[in-house]
Amino acid sequence: MLKFLISLFFLTSSHQVDPNLFFRISTDFVIKAKSPSGTQQLTIGELFYDKNIKQIVYNIRFPEKETWIQKDTSLYKIVDSRVISRQTIPSGTELSIYNLVLNGDLSDYGLKKMKFTIKNVEKEGDNVISTWEPPVQLRKYLGDILISNSNQLLNGIVFKDKTGQVIAREFFRNYIKVKGISFPREIIKENLVNGQKVYELTTYSNIKINDVSRENYNYKIPGN
């Protein structure tokens, strides 16, 4: 039965995307974040990602005009052509939704390529829920990851720590097809920080695939 359900998962989550056809994406975005204390923050801008350059360029329009560059696991904040801060972030550009979408890996969040293995699959109505076990080298940091798929699209993902406690959730909504690629126009994130929940809602619009009319993708980081 488990083998049948695993086969069902790959059939329902398979995405007919040739990763050689798609190499860049741009989109407008709005991020609404809410802290445990109730403080809210709004960020508006546009972003550019080219998987051959391997950096995400965020042109922020609100609340302040500045540029953010994510390269590998570093996030640079740039104002007036000067780097004002650099911080380390948990995951690199290859695990960003933009890279996963362009490579046709969003349906399993890239877990198969990272050597995660399926340990259980359940079907609930139209949803196929799979449980993925991390490779041995990651088990000291991570627990199982649960993925929900419906109609060949990723609906949600749940991250657990090595003790089995839920540490983060993400939900993907309102997909649109652009040049054959399905992209979620709404992503809801819920992270547990020191036992308290931090919420983030990101909405996307004006999504373009393989746009070569603009050169914002290859932003040069000052001093690098």
C-alpha positions as MATLAB code, in Angstrom:
seq = 'MLKFLISLFFLTSSHQVDPNLFFRISTDFVIKAKSPSGTQQLTIGELFYDKNIKQIVYNIRFPEKETWIQKDTSLYKIVDSRVISRQTIPSGTELSIYNLVLNGDLSDYGLKKMKFTIKNVEKEGDNVISTWEPPVQLRKYLGDILISNSNQLLNGIVFKDKTGQVIAREFFRNYIKVKGISFPREIIKENLVNGQKVYELTTYSNIKINDVSRENYNYKIPGN';
ca = [
       0.000    0.000    0.000;
       2.836    2.398    0.871;
       4.501    1.755   -2.499;
       1.220    2.565   -4.247;
       0.830    5.821   -2.326;
       4.430    6.820   -3.033;
       3.803    6.238   -6.734;
       0.623    8.293   -6.404;
       2.586   11.134   -4.806;
       5.032   11.353   -7.687;
       2.216   11.166  -10.223;
       0.185   13.914   -8.556;
       3.166   16.164   -7.797;
       5.044   15.779  -11.059;
       5.467   19.043  -12.872;
       6.152   18.930  -16.585;
       8.778   21.666  -16.567;
      11.984   21.457  -18.569;
      14.556   23.223  -16.351;
      16.643   24.018  -19.418;
      13.902   26.261  -20.819;
      13.522   28.635  -17.869;
      16.352   30.643  -16.376;
      15.022   33.894  -14.899;
      12.006   35.321  -13.124;
      10.923   38.786  -12.023;
       7.892   39.893  -10.021;
       6.427   42.675   -7.925;
       5.855   41.715   -4.295;
       4.232   42.883   -1.092;
       5.299   41.422    2.273;
       3.123   41.866    5.345;
       4.790   40.641    8.539;
       3.473   40.453   12.089;
       5.632   39.858   15.174;
       4.523   38.104   18.400;
       4.135   41.533   20.034;
       1.651   42.563   17.348;
       4.026   44.899   15.517;
       3.291   44.936   11.798;
       5.654   45.693    8.951;
       4.954   46.313    5.273;
       7.550   45.926    2.522;
       6.845   46.663   -1.150;
       9.135   46.232   -4.123;
      10.156   44.105   -7.066;
      12.651   41.268   -7.380;
      14.792   39.680  -10.049;
      16.358   36.218  -10.078;
      18.515   34.537  -12.711;
      19.509   30.989  -11.779;
      22.759   31.261  -13.744;
      23.829   34.328  -11.749;
      22.558   32.784   -8.479;
      21.544   35.928   -6.672;
      18.183   37.481   -5.829;
      17.881   41.235   -6.334;
      15.195   43.048   -4.318;
      14.462   46.650   -5.283;
      12.605   47.984   -2.248;
      10.261   50.948   -2.739;
       8.621   51.038    0.696;
       9.177   51.767    3.572;
      12.581   53.033    2.402;
      14.176   52.973   -1.014;
      17.023   50.475   -0.876;
      18.361   47.352   -2.573;
      18.690   43.913   -1.001;
      20.909   41.268   -2.572;
      20.732   37.632   -1.501;
      23.825   35.749   -2.605;
      24.470   32.263   -1.226;
      23.557   32.568    2.479;
      24.341   36.283    2.745;
      21.846   39.139    2.545;
      23.296   42.556    1.675;
      21.390   45.808    2.224;
      22.525   48.620   -0.041;
      21.648   52.320    0.093;
      23.124   54.918   -2.264;
      25.507   52.337   -3.752;
      26.923   51.498   -0.314;
      26.550   48.274    1.672;
      25.026   49.270    5.005;
      24.618   45.753    6.408;
      25.325   42.115    5.721;
      23.668   39.234    7.535;
      23.688   35.457    7.303;
      20.395   33.773    6.472;
      19.462   30.082    6.903;
      19.093   28.973    3.287;
      20.768   29.894    0.032;
      19.320   30.995   -3.287;
      19.113   27.425   -4.600;
      16.389   26.681   -2.036;
      14.435   29.835   -2.840;
      10.985   29.423   -4.339;
      12.244   31.200   -7.461;
      14.959   28.643   -8.142;
      12.634   25.735   -7.274;
       9.974   27.011   -9.669;
      12.396   27.543  -12.562;
      13.809   24.032  -12.123;
      10.417   22.347  -11.753;
      11.206   21.301   -8.162;
       8.560   23.194   -6.187;
       6.147   20.248   -5.918;
       8.501   18.439   -3.508;
      10.327   21.611   -2.371;
      13.535   20.187   -3.815;
      13.701   17.507   -1.093;
      14.324   14.625   -3.489;
      17.401   16.355   -4.915;
      18.625   16.975   -1.359;
      18.494   13.209   -0.704;
      15.472   13.279    1.600;
      13.495   10.021    1.458;
       9.754    9.391    1.664;
       8.818    7.382    4.757;
       5.031    7.702    4.568;
       2.274    8.855    2.207;
      -1.401    9.437    3.001;
      -4.308   10.545    0.826;
      -6.943   12.863    2.262;
      -9.546   13.771   -0.336;
      -7.716   15.581   -3.143;
      -4.598   16.064   -1.004;
      -1.607   13.744   -0.970;
       0.435   14.217    2.218;
       3.972   12.827    2.214;
       6.430   12.600    5.097;
      10.089   13.057    4.196;
      13.032   11.965    6.321;
      16.253   14.014    6.112;
      19.554   12.416    5.114;
      21.743   11.197    7.963;
      24.012   14.252    7.949;
      21.049   16.574    8.572;
      19.254   14.606   11.281;
      21.136   16.371   14.072;
      19.492   19.615   12.895;
      16.182   18.644   11.282;
      13.294   16.269   11.797;
      10.718   15.081    9.290;
       9.199   17.417    6.724;
       5.563   17.034    5.671;
       4.376   18.098    2.221;
       0.812   18.482    0.967;
       0.113   18.355   -2.779;
      -3.114   18.706   -4.711;
      -3.665   18.754   -8.484;
       0.095   18.607   -9.090;
       0.685   21.718   -6.969;
       2.338   22.285   -3.607;
      -0.251   23.361   -1.037;
       1.771   23.378    2.151;
       4.887   22.265    3.953;
       5.562   21.637    7.648;
       9.066   21.652    9.128;
       9.942   19.819   12.347;
      13.050   19.891   14.504;
      14.957   16.768   15.487;
      12.643   16.241   18.486;
       9.566   16.221   16.265;
       8.293   19.668   17.251;
       6.816   21.857   14.504;
       9.051   24.889   13.931;
       7.620   26.366   10.729;
       4.777   26.105    8.246;
       4.326   27.484    4.751;
       1.169   27.583    2.623;
       1.010   28.239   -1.122;
      -2.128   29.705   -2.684;
      -3.642   31.275   -5.794;
      -1.422   29.763   -8.485;
      -1.065   31.351  -11.897;
       0.524   29.887  -15.031;
       3.158   31.953  -16.810;
       4.734   30.414  -19.914;
       3.729   26.968  -18.632;
       5.140   27.497  -15.129;
       2.767   27.449  -12.154;
       3.656   30.115   -9.596;
       1.851   30.786   -6.281;
       0.741   34.391   -6.008;
       0.352   34.083   -2.245;
       2.649   32.477    0.339;
       1.864   32.388    4.039;
       4.707   31.645    6.446;
       4.425   30.847   10.122;
       7.651   30.523   12.111;
       8.115   29.701   15.774;
      10.726   31.965   17.369;
      11.437   31.369   21.051;
       8.074   29.661   21.357;
       6.178   32.529   19.732;
       4.680   32.710   16.253;
       5.861   35.119   13.576;
       3.570   35.502   10.558;
       4.444   36.633    7.071;
       2.212   36.997    4.019;
       3.823   37.569    0.626;
       1.776   38.355   -2.467;
       3.144   38.488   -6.016;
       1.981   40.230   -9.180;
       3.321   41.101  -12.628;
       5.241   37.805  -12.796;
       7.539   37.452  -15.799;
       9.543   34.435  -16.947;
      12.688   34.699  -19.095;
      12.330   38.479  -19.428;
      15.394   39.839  -21.224;
      14.216   43.448  -21.502;
      15.833   44.505  -18.212;
      19.327   44.077  -16.785;
      18.501   44.235  -13.064;
      19.404   40.579  -12.536;
      23.185   41.022  -12.448;
      23.494   43.670   -9.726;
      27.094   44.235   -8.686;
      27.525   44.309   -4.912;
      29.720   47.304   -3.975;
      33.133   46.183   -2.730;
      32.800   42.618   -4.053;
];
